[in-house]
């Protein structure tokens, strides 16, 4: 596939699913037939017999009919990189003679005790669990932003607690800034410009949100020291800059 760059000569036939009636081992199902002795909840009549569309076909049809593909950005889990997304591309490009998406972003897994969260295995946490434990959805969002999307992220309640505290520090800083009088400070303005550049570079470098947040907290540390020393700050400029950052981070600052 275009995304997985797998060597088809090295693939093992039937290792994942039965070859069955395939003419080529890399073929995938466009239409699947319902079992003769069982009625499925979702099945339809077709020129080929009663059945249902293959998974890859479903996604291509929905992308086109409901989401108006092609896309600028198509996302998904890293487990879709080898099979599902290349098969989507194959069908869409054959049908429309144009790329399905300009950019593909594949996120890695959220893990629990070093294992991928799995509903079937019962090793997963859902948002109501976090709410019941006293966390907000934005605490969890900030926790996710602290990890790069192309790295597995290990979940635990102690780590989430630390993320919530760090987000609270960010909010406390902005509340402190809001109470200040807007005055010039020739030392802070160059720092603000550099922070804007560093933030943009981090986000543009494969969505490196951990680096972007690190730059923000370096700035917060410095400004807090200046406030403790009684210095004036360009309050409006700082607030305006952080609101721009929040358009990317989505933390409702």
NORCORVEN-V107947 format. One record per residue. N is the residue number from 0. RES is the residue in three letters. PHI is phi in degrees with one decimal (none if undefined). BURIAL is 1 if it has 9 or more other C-alpha atoms within 8 Angstrom, else 0. Layout:
# NORCORVEN-V107947
n->N res->RES phi->PHI burial->BURIAL
n->N res->RES phi->PHI burial->BURIAL
This chain:
# NORCORVEN-V107947
n->0 res->UNK phi->none burial->1
n->1 res->UNK phi->-63.7 burial->0
n->2 res->UNK phi->-90.3 burial->0
n->3 res->UNK phi->-81.4 burial->1
n->4 res->UNK phi->52.1 burial->0
n->5 res->UNK phi->-73.2 burial->0
n->6 res->UNK phi->-85.1 burial->0
n->7 res->UNK phi->-62.6 burial->0
n->8 res->UNK phi->-69.8 burial->0
n->9 res->UNK phi->-96.9 burial->0
n->10 res->UNK phi->-72.6 burial->0
n->11 res->UNK phi->-97.6 burial->0
n->12 res->UNK phi->-63.4 burial->0
n->13 res->UNK phi->75.2 burial->0
n->14 res->UNK phi->-69.5 burial->0
n->15 res->UNK phi->-103.6 burial->0
n->16 res->UNK phi->-136.2 burial->0
n->17 res->UNK phi->-63.5 burial->0
n->18 res->UNK phi->-64.8 burial->0
n->19 res->UNK phi->54.1 burial->0
n->20 res->UNK phi->-92.8 burial->0
n->21 res->UNK phi->-63.3 burial->0
n->22 res->UNK phi->-82.5 burial->0
n->23 res->UNK phi->-134.8 burial->0
n->24 res->UNK phi->-57.2 burial->0
n->25 res->UNK phi->-89.2 burial->0
n->26 res->UNK phi->-63.5 burial->0
n->27 res->UNK phi->-129.1 burial->0
n->28 res->UNK phi->-76.5 burial->0
n->29 res->UNK phi->-88.1 burial->0
n->30 res->UNK phi->-141.5 burial->0
n->31 res->UNK phi->-112.1 burial->1
n->32 res->UNK phi->-92.1 burial->0
n->33 res->UNK phi->-68.8 burial->1
n->34 res->UNK phi->-60.1 burial->0
n->35 res->UNK phi->-64.8 burial->0
n->36 res->UNK phi->-104.6 burial->0
n->37 res->UNK phi->-149.4 burial->0
n->38 res->UNK phi->-98.0 burial->0
n->39 res->UNK phi->-84.8 burial->0
n->40 res->UNK phi->-65.2 burial->0
n->41 res->UNK phi->-126.5 burial->0
n->42 res->UNK phi->-154.6 burial->1
n->43 res->UNK phi->-139.7 burial->0
n->44 res->UNK phi->-75.6 burial->0
n->45 res->UNK phi->-150.1 burial->0
n->46 res->UNK phi->-60.2 burial->0
n->47 res->UNK phi->-100.0 burial->0
n->48 res->UNK phi->124.2 burial->0
n->49 res->UNK phi->-71.3 burial->1
n->50 res->UNK phi->179.2 burial->1
n->51 res->UNK phi->-156.4 burial->1
n->52 res->UNK phi->-71.1 burial->1
n->53 res->UNK phi->-65.4 burial->1
n->54 res->UNK phi->-56.7 burial->0
n->55 res->UNK phi->-64.1 burial->1
n->56 res->UNK phi->-65.3 burial->1
n->57 res->UNK phi->-53.3 burial->1
n->58 res->UNK phi->-66.5 burial->1
n->59 res->UNK phi->-65.1 burial->1
n->60 res->UNK phi->-64.6 burial->0
n->61 res->UNK phi->-65.4 burial->1
n->62 res->UNK phi->-59.0 burial->1
n->63 res->UNK phi->-78.5 burial->1
n->64 res->UNK phi->-79.7 burial->0
n->65 res->UNK phi->-107.2 burial->0
n->66 res->UNK phi->-109.6 burial->0
n->67 res->UNK phi->57.9 burial->0
n->68 res->UNK phi->-59.1 burial->1
n->69 res->UNK phi->-80.0 burial->1
n->70 res->UNK phi->-110.2 burial->1
n->71 res->UNK phi->-73.4 burial->0
n->72 res->UNK phi->-131.2 burial->1
n->73 res->UNK phi->-119.6 burial->1
n->74 res->UNK phi->-114.2 burial->0
n->75 res->UNK phi->169.2 burial->0
n->76 res->UNK phi->-76.1 burial->1
n->77 res->UNK phi->-64.7 burial->1
n->78 res->UNK phi->-73.4 burial->0
n->79 res->UNK phi->-94.9 burial->1
n->80 res->UNK phi->-68.0 burial->1
n->81 res->UNK phi->-83.9 burial->1
n->82 res->UNK phi->-125.1 burial->1
n->83 res->UNK phi->-63.4 burial->1
n->84 res->UNK phi->-69.0 burial->1
n->85 res->UNK phi->-60.2 burial->1
n->86 res->UNK phi->-72.4 burial->1
n->87 res->UNK phi->-61.0 burial->1
n->88 res->UNK phi->-59.3 burial->1
n->89 res->UNK phi->-58.6 burial->0
n->90 res->UNK phi->-72.5 burial->1
n->91 res->UNK phi->-64.5 burial->1
n->92 res->UNK phi->-69.2 burial->1
n->93 res->UNK phi->-66.6 burial->0
n->94 res->UNK phi->-82.7 burial->0
n->95 res->UNK phi->-117.4 burial->0
n->96 res->UNK phi->56.5 burial->0
n->97 res->UNK phi->-154.9 burial->0
n->98 res->UNK phi->-64.1 burial->1
n->99 res->UNK phi->-72.0 burial->1
n->100 res->UNK phi->-150.1 burial->1
n->101 res->UNK phi->-81.9 burial->1
n->102 res->UNK phi->-133.1 burial->0
n->103 res->UNK phi->-119.0 burial->0
n->104 res->UNK phi->-118.2 burial->0
n->105 res->UNK phi->-113.1 burial->1
n->106 res->UNK phi->-82.6 burial->1
n->107 res->UNK phi->-87.3 burial->1
n->108 res->UNK phi->-90.6 burial->1
n->109 res->UNK phi->-87.9 burial->1
n->110 res->UNK phi->-109.0 burial->1
n->111 res->UNK phi->-130.7 burial->1
n->112 res->UNK phi->56.6 burial->0
n->113 res->UNK phi->66.5 burial->0
n->114 res->UNK phi->-124.5 burial->0
n->115 res->UNK phi->-59.1 burial->1
n->116 res->UNK phi->-60.5 burial->1
n->117 res->UNK phi->-140.2 burial->0
n->118 res->UNK phi->-66.5 burial->0
n->119 res->UNK phi->-65.0 burial->0
n->120 res->UNK phi->-88.9 burial->0
n->121 res->UNK phi->77.5 burial->0
n->122 res->UNK phi->-101.9 burial->1
n->123 res->UNK phi->-154.7 burial->0
n->124 res->UNK phi->-125.6 burial->0
n->125 res->UNK phi->-114.5 burial->0
n->126 res->UNK phi->-56.5 burial->0
n->127 res->UNK phi->-56.9 burial->0
n->128 res->UNK phi->-63.1 burial->0
n->129 res->UNK phi->-68.8 burial->1
n->130 res->UNK phi->-62.8 burial->1
n->131 res->UNK phi->-64.5 burial->0
n->132 res->UNK phi->-83.1 burial->0
n->133 res->UNK phi->96.9 burial->0
n->134 res->UNK phi->-97.2 burial->1
n->135 res->UNK phi->-101.6 burial->0
n->136 res->UNK phi->-57.3 burial->1
n->137 res->UNK phi->-72.7 burial->0
n->138 res->UNK phi->-60.2 burial->1
n->139 res->UNK phi->-68.5 burial->1
n->140 res->UNK phi->-61.0 burial->1
n->141 res->UNK phi->-64.3 burial->1
n->142 res->UNK phi->-56.2 burial->1
n->143 res->UNK phi->-67.8 burial->1
n->144 res->UNK phi->-65.9 burial->1
n->145 res->UNK phi->-76.2 burial->1
n->146 res->UNK phi->-114.3 burial->1
n->147 res->UNK phi->-78.3 burial->1
n->148 res->UNK phi->-65.1 burial->1
n->149 res->UNK phi->-100.1 burial->0
n->150 res->UNK phi->-136.5 burial->1
n->151 res->UNK phi->-59.0 burial->1
n->152 res->UNK phi->-120.4 burial->1
n->153 res->UNK phi->-87.5 burial->1
n->154 res->UNK phi->-97.7 burial->1
n->155 res->UNK phi->-155.9 burial->0
n->156 res->UNK phi->-66.5 burial->0
n->157 res->UNK phi->-61.2 burial->0
n->158 res->UNK phi->-67.2 burial->0
n->159 res->UNK phi->-64.5 burial->1
n->160 res->UNK phi->-61.3 burial->0
n->161 res->UNK phi->-64.6 burial->0
n->162 res->UNK phi->-63.0 burial->1
n->163 res->UNK phi->-62.9 burial->1
n->164 res->UNK phi->-66.9 burial->0
n->165 res->UNK phi->-67.0 burial->0
n->166 res->UNK phi->-63.2 burial->1
n->167 res->UNK phi->-62.9 burial->0
n->168 res->UNK phi->-62.5 burial->0
n->169 res->UNK phi->-63.3 burial->1
n->170 res->UNK phi->-66.4 burial->1
n->171 res->UNK phi->-63.6 burial->0
n->172 res->UNK phi->-61.8 burial->1
n->173 res->UNK phi->-67.4 burial->1
n->174 res->UNK phi->-65.4 burial->0
n->175 res->UNK phi->-65.1 burial->0
n->176 res->UNK phi->-61.3 burial->1
n->177 res->UNK phi->-63.1 burial->0
n->178 res->UNK phi->-83.0 burial->0
n->179 res->UNK phi->-85.3 burial->0
n->180 res->UNK phi->-82.6 burial->0
n->181 res->UNK phi->-73.6 burial->1
n->182 res->UNK phi->-138.1 burial->0
n->183 res->UNK phi->-72.2 burial->0
n->184 res->UNK phi->-146.3 burial->1
n->185 res->UNK phi->-63.4 burial->0
n->186 res->UNK phi->-83.6 burial->0
n->187 res->UNK phi->-83.9 burial->1
n->188 res->UNK phi->-58.6 burial->1
n->189 res->UNK phi->-62.2 burial->0
n->190 res->UNK phi->-65.2 burial->1
n->191 res->UNK phi->-62.7 burial->1
n->192 res->UNK phi->-63.7 burial->0
n->193 res->UNK phi->-67.0 burial->0
n->194 res->UNK phi->-61.7 burial->1
n->195 res->UNK phi->-59.8 burial->1
n->196 res->UNK phi->-65.9 burial->0
n->197 res->UNK phi->-64.2 burial->1
n->198 res->UNK phi->-63.1 burial->1
n->199 res->UNK phi->-62.2 burial->1
n->200 res->UNK phi->-63.0 burial->0
n->201 res->UNK phi->-65.6 burial->1
n->202 res->UNK phi->-66.5 burial->1
n->203 res->UNK phi->-74.0 burial->0
n->204 res->UNK phi->-92.9 burial->0
n->205 res->UNK phi->57.1 burial->0
n->206 res->UNK phi->50.6 burial->1
n->207 res->UNK phi->-81.7 burial->1
n->208 res->UNK phi->-65.7 burial->1
n->209 res->UNK phi->-59.4 burial->1
n->210 res->UNK phi->-68.3 burial->1
n->211 res->UNK phi->-60.6 burial->1
n->212 res->UNK phi->-66.8 burial->1
n->213 res->UNK phi->-61.1 burial->0
n->214 res->UNK phi->-65.0 burial->1
n->215 res->UNK phi->-62.1 burial->1
n->216 res->UNK phi->-74.0 burial->1
n->217 res->UNK phi->-62.5 burial->0
n->218 res->UNK phi->-65.5 burial->1
n->219 res->UNK phi->-59.0 burial->1
n->220 res->UNK phi->-59.7 burial->0
n->221 res->UNK phi->-67.7 burial->0
n->222 res->UNK phi->-67.0 burial->1
n->223 res->UNK phi->-61.1 burial->1
n->224 res->UNK phi->-62.9 burial->0
n->225 res->UNK phi->-66.3 burial->1
n->226 res->UNK phi->-65.4 burial->1
n->227 res->UNK phi->-61.4 burial->0
n->228 res->UNK phi->-85.7 burial->0
n->229 res->UNK phi->86.6 burial->0
n->230 res->UNK phi->-76.3 burial->0
n->231 res->UNK phi->-79.4 burial->1
n->232 res->UNK phi->-137.4 burial->1
n->233 res->UNK phi->-80.1 burial->1
n->234 res->UNK phi->-54.6 burial->1
n->235 res->UNK phi->-65.6 burial->0
n->236 res->UNK phi->-64.3 burial->0
n->237 res->UNK phi->-65.2 burial->1
n->238 res->UNK phi->-61.7 burial->1
n->239 res->UNK phi->-62.6 burial->0
n->240 res->UNK phi->-64.7 burial->1
n->241 res->UNK phi->-69.2 burial->1
n->242 res->UNK phi->-67.1 burial->1
n->243 res->UNK phi->-65.1 burial->0
n->244 res->UNK phi->-60.1 burial->1
n->245 res->UNK phi->-69.5 burial->1
n->246 res->UNK phi->-64.5 burial->0
n->247 res->UNK phi->-91.1 burial->0
n->248 res->UNK phi->-79.1 burial->0
n->249 res->UNK phi->66.0 burial->0
n->250 res->UNK phi->-100.2 burial->0
n->251 res->UNK phi->54.5 burial->0
n->252 res->UNK phi->-69.2 burial->0
